[in-house]
Amino acid sequence: MLDLLDIDETILTELKKLTKPAFDIESIANSAEELKYVGALKRAVSDEFKEPSDDFVKLLAAHVYDGAFRQNVMDKFRPLVEKALKRFLSDQVNDRLKTALGADDIKMSSTGDDSTDSETAEDAAEADDDGIVTTEEEIAAYRIIKAIACSEVDPARITMRDAKNYCAVFLDDNNRKPVARLFFNTKQKYIGLFDEEKKCERHPIDDLNGIYAFAEEIRSEVQRIES
């Protein structure tokens, strides 16, 4: 189906075959059949990703499990397959984001030099510890903030510096220009946003999508830094 308000680029090539200069009834018939099956297969794949069927669970599990596939095995593998599918999609999205936005603007700091003048001694102590691990989720969150802020500044100016207990997002990689912080090392995730006095206030978020609720605050902070 062609939706003029949301055109699928992949269909345009097929539509060209219907124009007078390129009209070929046999080619059109073959393309129609192919589009029919491809569309049906896409819907089937989508359904499996949303709610894996028994056959699909069994198919994937067969690659890693050699024993008899009884109901207890099905019950064990179903949530694992669902988790694997979600993680696969997440990894694909993150890889696309890395390719689109670049990955050379992420730094790690074990000295806490991303602190601001108003940072508490406790915050500084947290950043002084070793053992920094930058997770894929932190990188994805940073890229969301970068995408939000690009309406105000060149996205290349938005950088991230990782410390042990939070990731700091800066403008121009300048610790006096903090945009936000990501506190993702506990079960409850927080995004830290700054007021006019550069004091950081933590806001709980359920997942990465929660960052979008603070898009206006992020843009306002970038504007404040630039003013």
C-alpha positions as CSV (number, residue, x, y, z in Angstrom):
1,M,0.0,0.0,0.0
2,L,1.3,3.5,-0.9
3,D,0.9,6.2,1.8
4,L,1.6,9.6,0.3
5,L,2.1,11.0,3.8
6,D,4.7,8.4,4.6
7,I,6.4,7.2,1.4
8,D,8.5,4.1,1.6
9,E,11.7,4.8,-0.4
10,T,12.0,1.1,-1.4
11,I,8.7,1.3,-3.3
12,L,9.7,4.2,-5.5
13,T,11.9,2.0,-7.7
14,E,8.9,-0.3,-8.2
15,L,6.6,2.6,-9.0
16,K,8.9,3.7,-11.8
17,K,8.1,0.5,-13.6
18,L,4.5,1.7,-13.9
19,T,5.5,4.8,-15.9
20,K,4.9,4.8,-19.6
21,P,8.6,4.8,-20.7
22,A,9.4,1.7,-18.5
23,F,6.0,-0.1,-18.7
24,D,6.5,-3.9,-18.8
25,I,3.6,-6.1,-17.8
26,E,5.8,-9.1,-17.1
27,S,8.2,-7.2,-15.0
28,I,5.3,-5.5,-13.1
29,A,3.7,-8.9,-12.4
30,N,7.0,-10.3,-11.0
31,S,7.6,-7.2,-8.9
32,A,4.1,-7.4,-7.5
33,E,4.6,-11.0,-6.5
34,E,7.9,-10.2,-4.9
35,L,6.6,-7.2,-3.0
36,K,3.6,-9.3,-1.8
37,Y,5.9,-12.0,-0.3
38,V,8.5,-9.6,1.1
39,G,5.8,-7.6,2.8
40,A,4.3,-10.7,4.3
41,L,7.7,-11.9,5.5
42,K,8.4,-8.5,7.1
43,R,5.2,-8.8,9.0
44,A,6.1,-12.3,10.1
45,V,9.5,-11.2,11.3
46,S,7.9,-8.3,13.2
47,D,5.5,-10.6,14.9
48,E,8.3,-13.0,15.9
49,F,10.3,-10.1,17.4
50,K,7.3,-8.9,19.3
51,E,6.2,-12.3,20.6
52,P,8.3,-15.2,19.5
53,S,6.3,-18.3,18.5
54,D,7.1,-21.8,19.8
55,D,8.6,-22.7,16.4
56,F,10.8,-19.6,16.4
57,V,12.0,-20.2,19.9
58,K,12.8,-23.8,19.1
59,L,14.6,-22.8,15.9
60,L,17.0,-20.4,17.6
61,A,17.5,-22.6,20.7
62,A,18.5,-25.4,18.4
63,H,21.7,-23.5,17.6
64,V,22.8,-23.6,21.3
65,Y,21.0,-26.5,22.9
66,D,21.3,-30.1,21.8
67,G,19.0,-31.9,24.3
68,A,15.4,-32.9,24.0
69,F,13.2,-29.9,23.6
70,R,10.5,-30.4,26.2
71,Q,8.1,-27.9,27.7
72,N,10.4,-27.0,30.5
73,V,13.1,-26.2,28.0
74,M,10.7,-24.1,26.0
75,D,9.8,-22.2,29.2
76,K,13.5,-21.6,29.9
77,F,14.4,-20.4,26.4
78,R,11.4,-18.2,25.6
79,P,12.5,-15.3,27.9
80,L,16.1,-15.8,26.7
81,V,15.1,-15.5,23.1
82,E,13.0,-12.4,23.8
83,K,15.9,-10.8,25.6
84,A,18.3,-11.7,22.8
85,L,16.0,-10.2,20.2
86,K,15.7,-7.0,22.1
87,R,19.4,-6.8,22.7
88,F,20.1,-7.5,19.0
89,L,17.8,-4.6,17.9
90,S,19.3,-2.3,20.5
91,D,22.9,-3.1,19.3
92,Q,21.8,-2.5,15.7
93,V,20.4,0.9,16.7
94,N,23.5,1.8,18.7
95,D,25.8,0.8,15.8
96,R,23.9,3.0,13.4
97,L,24.1,5.9,15.8
98,K,27.8,5.4,16.2
99,T,28.3,5.4,12.5
100,A,26.1,8.4,12.0
101,L,27.4,10.5,14.8
102,G,31.0,9.3,15.2
103,A,32.6,7.6,18.3
104,D,35.7,9.6,18.8
105,D,34.2,12.2,21.1
106,I,34.0,9.9,24.2
107,K,36.7,10.2,26.8
108,M,37.3,8.6,30.1
109,S,38.6,10.4,33.2
110,S,39.9,8.7,36.3
111,T,41.0,12.0,37.9
112,G,37.6,13.7,38.3
113,D,38.6,16.7,36.2
114,D,35.1,16.9,34.8
115,S,34.0,18.5,38.1
116,T,32.5,22.1,38.1
117,D,33.3,24.8,40.7
118,S,30.0,24.0,42.6
119,E,30.6,20.3,42.7
120,T,30.6,18.8,46.2
121,A,33.6,17.0,47.7
122,E,31.6,13.8,47.6
123,D,31.1,14.2,43.9
124,A,34.8,14.8,43.4
125,A,35.7,11.8,45.4
126,E,33.4,9.6,43.4
127,A,35.2,10.7,40.2
128,D,38.6,10.1,41.7
129,D,38.2,6.3,41.9
130,D,39.5,3.9,39.3
131,G,37.5,1.2,37.6
132,I,35.7,3.2,34.8
133,V,33.6,1.2,32.5
134,T,31.6,3.0,29.7
135,T,28.5,0.9,28.9
136,E,26.6,0.8,25.6
137,E,23.6,2.2,27.4
138,E,25.6,5.2,28.6
139,I,26.9,5.8,25.0
140,A,23.4,5.5,23.6
141,A,22.1,8.0,26.3
142,Y,24.9,10.4,25.4
143,R,24.0,10.2,21.7
144,I,20.4,11.0,22.5
145,I,21.5,14.1,24.4
146,K,23.8,15.0,21.5
147,A,20.9,14.6,19.0
148,I,18.7,16.9,21.2
149,A,21.4,19.5,21.5
150,C,22.2,19.6,17.8
151,S,19.2,22.0,17.3
152,E,21.3,24.6,19.2
153,V,24.9,23.9,18.3
154,D,27.1,21.8,16.0
155,P,26.8,18.2,17.4
156,A,30.5,17.8,17.1
157,R,30.8,20.2,20.1
158,I,28.8,17.9,22.4
159,T,31.2,15.5,24.1
160,M,31.2,13.0,26.9
161,R,33.8,12.3,29.6
162,D,33.3,9.2,31.7
163,A,34.0,8.9,35.4
164,K,33.4,6.0,37.7
165,N,29.9,6.9,39.0
166,Y,28.6,9.1,36.2
167,C,29.2,10.2,32.7
168,A,29.5,14.0,32.2
169,V,28.3,15.5,28.9
170,F,29.9,18.8,28.0
171,L,29.9,21.5,25.4
172,D,33.4,21.9,23.8
173,D,34.8,19.2,26.1
174,N,35.0,22.0,28.7
175,N,34.4,21.1,32.4
176,R,33.0,24.6,32.9
177,K,30.3,24.0,30.3
178,P,28.4,21.0,31.6
179,V,25.3,20.0,29.8
180,A,24.1,17.0,31.7
181,R,25.3,14.0,33.7
182,L,24.3,10.3,33.4
183,F,24.0,8.3,36.6
184,F,23.5,4.8,35.3
185,N,25.6,2.7,37.7
186,T,22.6,1.8,40.0
187,K,19.3,0.0,39.3
188,Q,17.5,3.3,39.3
189,K,18.9,5.5,36.5
190,Y,19.1,9.3,36.7
191,I,19.8,12.2,34.4
192,G,21.5,15.1,36.1
193,L,20.6,18.6,34.9
194,F,22.1,21.9,35.9
195,D,20.4,25.1,37.1
196,E,21.7,28.6,36.5
197,E,24.2,28.2,39.4
198,K,25.6,25.0,37.9
199,K,24.1,22.9,40.6
200,C,23.3,19.4,39.4
201,E,19.8,18.0,40.2
202,R,19.1,14.3,39.5
203,H,15.9,13.2,37.8
204,P,14.9,9.5,37.8
205,I,14.2,7.9,34.4
206,D,12.9,4.4,33.7
207,D,14.8,3.9,30.5
208,L,16.7,5.8,27.7
209,N,13.4,7.1,26.3
210,G,13.0,9.1,29.6
211,I,15.7,11.4,28.4
212,Y,13.4,12.9,25.8
213,A,11.1,14.2,28.5
214,F,14.0,16.6,29.4
215,A,14.7,17.7,25.8
216,E,13.7,21.3,26.5
217,E,15.9,21.5,29.6
218,I,18.8,20.2,27.7
219,R,18.4,22.7,24.9
220,S,17.9,25.5,27.5
221,E,21.2,24.6,29.2
222,V,23.1,24.7,25.9
223,Q,21.5,28.1,25.2
224,R,22.5,29.3,28.6
225,I,26.1,28.2,28.1
226,E,26.2,29.9,24.7
227,S,24.7,33.2,26.0
